[in-house]
Amino acid sequence: MNLKLDEPRLDTIEYPTSDGRPMAETDIHRDLMLDLITSLDDWYVPDPMIYVSGNLLVFYRRGNKRRHLAPDVFVVRGVSKRRRDNYLIWEEGKSPEAVIELTSASTCNEDVKYKFDLYQDELKVNEYFLFDPYEEYLEPSLQGFRLVDGEFQPIQFVNGRLPSEVLGLYLFRDGTQLRLWDPKTGKVVPTRSERAAAAEDRADSAAERADSASAENERLRAELEEMKKRLGG
């Protein structure tokens, strides 16, 4: 069948990479989003088929450049780990499996209504988490939902944390921060800056030990030389 001149050719459509909206409403929202994305990205480094991203346009209707949204943070298993300009669900073969939205004054209604329905009914996202850093718009300020028989059901807290089957981690509030906890080790997943600081501390400790060992060697050599002098005398 021939296409009419005014019909779009699906294989030639260029999908945008920006919707013109700011990345985050406040510094805390921006830093929190980046910490979550990089923490998860580092956590899944060993697995080349887990893709982590955020603030990236996700298109869910082939041929329609307007049908998109940009989750703050999302994770997809079974999709190659590579850089993308945008995420086209029909090409990837999978919708985001876990989504985290950081709620603010300008996004609260959208997060709890429009996106809630869209993630549930259209994208069929397995797990949807909402976090309000300032505890102003959501009650409770951390919420999680899991898709069960086509509908989002609330995820219950376990010792103050929300378990994620997709991530294999738990989410919990720490001040204004949303942190990740590994149930296998019982430890908090470090942010990239925390990992860098820990590596720097280890390097400093190693350098101090090396300096101390060098000083001790010099002391022993000096004592040996002094002993040789006394014996020679």
Secondary structure, 3 states (H helix, E strand, C coil): CCCCCCCCCCCCCCCCCCCCCCCCCCHHHHHHHHHHHHHHHHHCCCCCCEEEECCCCEECCCCCCCCEECCCEEEEECCCCCCCCCEEHHHHCCCCCEEEEECCCCCHHHHHHHHHHHHHHHCCCCEEEEECCCCCCCCCCEEEEEEECCEEEECCCECCEEEECCCCEEEEEECCEEEEEECCCCEECCCHHHHHHHHHHHHHHHHHHHHHHHHHHHHHHHHHHHHHHHHHC
